[in-house]
Amino acid sequence: MGHGRNRLYFGISFLISSIPAWGGLYCMSNNRTTLSILLIAFSLICMGTSTILFVGYKTIKHGAPIFSNLLTGISGVLRPVARTLSRTKIVGPIISTCIRGTFFIWFMLLLMSDHALRWILRRFVGKHPSGHYYSVINAMDPSFTLFDETIPMNKDLEDTKLFQKRKSEAGAGRLFQRPRYSQPLAYTCSVASKLVYEDIAVIRYELEKAGFDVVKSFRPIAYQNICAFIVEKDNDILLVFRGTNPLNIQNYITNVNTGLGTIHTRNGVVRVHKGFWDAMGDPPSRQGDGESSSSSRVQIELNNASLYRTIASAMQAVIKVLQFLTLNVFHYVSDPVDSSWMGPDTDVRTSTMFDQAEKHILNLMKGRDERRRLFITGHSLGGALGTIFLAKMVQSKSPALEYFGGLYTFGQPKIGDAAFARSFDMHMSNKIFHHAYNNDVVTRIPLWAPYDTPPGTLVFVGSAYDITLYPPNPHTGEPVPIRRISFLHLSGMLNHYVIRRMVHENTIRILFRLVFPFFLNDHFPSDYCDALRHGSTRWVVMGTTGLQGGQNNDDEYPRSKIKPDIVSLQTEEPEDVDPI
């Protein structure tokens, strides 16, 4: 069967590649020597390209173990060299600067070829059982298992008494509180944040398969250029925001190229990413009935009482139609909306994202005796929007706050200043968890002040899938910042943990690792899902000043001089993992 497909491939390639050659022979017979040479050369190039593609595909398919062993050997040789260079004061920084420059040039080349890359990659993406194509972002891992009972519940984090015992054994301070973190719940939220990138039909299919009440509770929401969905299962309601596609590299620039807006809260004035804040829309007024005075309809009156009134009213109607058409076409072209996420009669200009989501959540809560919980989640831009949604709930004193169970974000960028991060009280901060996987670049941008770390607990996931929780400073409420990307750290395809996993990855994932820099590869939602499914929560680390999340999660980093409180959540120390 395999040999038959190979012969078919070469047969089709030969037929297509020979077309220019036949044209060249025809031109040669008509004494057009130059054109005939060009056509024959082009035909030979096509044949050579098809052969190279075939050999490359077979090499990746059958040579994965050899390739993996080769990378492991290179990683083993370079690891001590990288460790030595990271400790030098002159040579190391120079080499690091050269590597940064190389990656910057690479990034700019990808930026310029963005559309071409996405068009090519889309050709490799298969179809979902619902009949719709997978999104490019999920092509590397097109699985959406929302629940996995094999993920262990961490008893030390679930039980206050057990956590207090662990805290006493570690000698941690009395202000060290137990984070309300659940790894199985984090995994479900990460898969939901991955699923939201798909078409509505795919989302409904997977949610029904997982046992969610799609018929009664599922609601897709669109406002301006952002999307989300709400769904319920048992006593839990899930609000999931869609992020920007990591393969649409121009969106990175759009997301961070916005100033900070000033927001008044009960704790004072804070500054927030204006684009994210405005994208969510304003909460409804709690004073009146919440109805908007504006309308998405235009009424036209025609009067045929006389010839003059007939012509005059018709002209007025034409002017109104032209105004309506011009203004709305300009609005939707400049700020497009994904129509597949809209309701049948929803005005996405007056019904904001916050308004639509809050109303549906409160409707689901209405008339229920059971204690229900609301969980908010999202990846990348979706995580930032989830944090903004919670901030607007607090600002507007939303009735839905009573049901707030937790905010789980993945790979979210910075969205405000230090005052914004401190504006959430400790009780709420213990329910906010922003995950950062290894060298994910989006979790570290924007780089400039006054942007600061997102609120809540930093959940740092190392390349070994070891998970460490960094709660905020117990005295000031300041969240722990994430460490900077080290370009002397063996990352991507030179990291020995990544090399071990590459053997089980599909061709598209390996292609992404080859094409994209390691700090973009670490941003894909599939890595967050895989880490939370197969990793384990090992430490809770709390310090007062100078602590950086993930500073020593990988053994390539030297030990820190900072000695924070560390609560171990494991009975044995894992190999090759250094908590701090």
Steps between C-alpha positions, in 0.01 A plus 500: 500500500782737594694423180183564298457847656867574436465407130182709476679800657794478259268439205294813571817701577657388172190588297471847655874569481521386136244756378756786483748261330253420222447873456878542480528235229226676302684834531826333392334373184397862427854632555419666837812368666510730807140436597536125442807487730312686775198268477710184505703636797177579683376147433821351646469726807142378557611137475788565741272680747247215504783252561646708784157532663448124477842421647451760776162355594635145513801615702281665763261203506756220528802684634340647815697276744829582324412870495403490868826328598697755299328792676552332837872472430525864391305610808730302729809662347361856507347490850825546698616759245176700542525475880857630494418785261201610711739562792750714308476880510626585149489203259154379609319835454666552160390157374152554649471832311600329173238229553235763580585682177474178300157422645383858438593476130331159484188646660488788249531256208209299639303822541546589135401149383213463749213453252698263277595280797142474624375416149760222462441354847123494450551249216627245754210535744246218499125486561314464828232227536241780478610557140675831566873563466715531809651838569869527415589569863363158607630301202798376701274338761137474379366338818258663743461263794352740754521269801767251605437302817862383510619849600552470876342744744770657716376432853736755653339777292144371541512461880582795725624281787738303277631825351557640849697186586717537190545869581616419853748242370644765265515764774293743290355818651147527635395733214566219252142415386380198306434580132159365387664326205381182331711336230212292351291818476795688348532225238129522408527878469811470281323262259196731491736791423642292216157392373373859471728555198285258296177558306171500688402158359823344628457662843142374536605149392780476756297654784212257444750215490638611839155512660434875509141625481538648153131516412395716797813686601738541204525858376760640257560873542663758273575867557710708261790264412499273810313176564410278794262221595313402815401144588388308808565155641350383829539798736786670319476774236794558268569833328772457235656787304669447164854626456686617194647236275871454586567439130359843415819675602367847414251458785788505748580853387133601512454366852789691653501817289247676725532752781378473857166644604421638845232310692341600832446212745401475866872472583598811305620577148659221293626483142389223263568404136248726327442267205410202720286711734301661217462167316302358794252789493332679786291320763125574502371773728386364838273804549243461223353211313817435303340567161705684244356807335679438173369262241636296213187575292407805294135587445395660171166682453359559150219746438296493176244765594620718214758501221731728699477289818551180301822629340625667820442194721659273237811722485524505881474120501779470240725728708433295814572174317829637361603628845408166659691307231812720505540523878440132566711368213789718619447381859499130419791522254718692748389283795381164356282258696495122461136460401496128586531598870210747495143437604219531245412857608794633701629854457870453576552876528252566781497152664854483633691180571470558874128575479421192289712265712375627837134478396534142381693397813238652730221333298668162552527571874135606528260272686766248604526370856838331456821689568645583161849618403622722218843433349661739251779392266686582181831468319718792383270796426217284639676488838541879500131543418407259780696712748336818366157337533567420867628855560180643350294265716674645807474859375127475423423285808350233277256255664696223324793559742311296756556191284862566400699177536829581328688661212743275310697663219772359274773696326335836564692825443540780753190719511556773758726670750600387851202680655261300281661172610462602867138609458372146561479401868680192633180295517444550126871475411499147645255408221692666214765291322694612193706220347830557321670216314879514498617766249157613374578850370141629525501466881789749510364777276459795488853548629478870579383674816256551656368162384532250783427137587133386478311463830472180699722195528763426236494133397832434333528181291858392427621309198490180711127567564573572866245752631585762762256745659616852592230677709511880532706675768302445824585851627439714191289280272753546218507202260828320426651594161620233258869461422638638175568279199859374506646466152792300643256244638469185284144544378270365233646208306818505710315456831531136612139487627368629167717250311344211695149617408576563131501126429125495571414825319343518156664642189325838524622556857857421399461733202392779736804436718723535194335814362416704811739619775484312830336794683206492253476120513454516877187712452281240326203384712577131435814523717299641791246218465770232477692638798193514724396152394835327550677732745464535875472788745821480704561820694336812641759778526445828683750782543485865594741676262724411207330171414442409133272220394670209323844631582637156581239252382747360247835363597685722252463798734734568792353496848347827613631700794141576602362264763119515490256275683455176304225249572565170326191313377679172426641214699812455289719744309476435124811453295649791303269758656617781728222688681705805595 
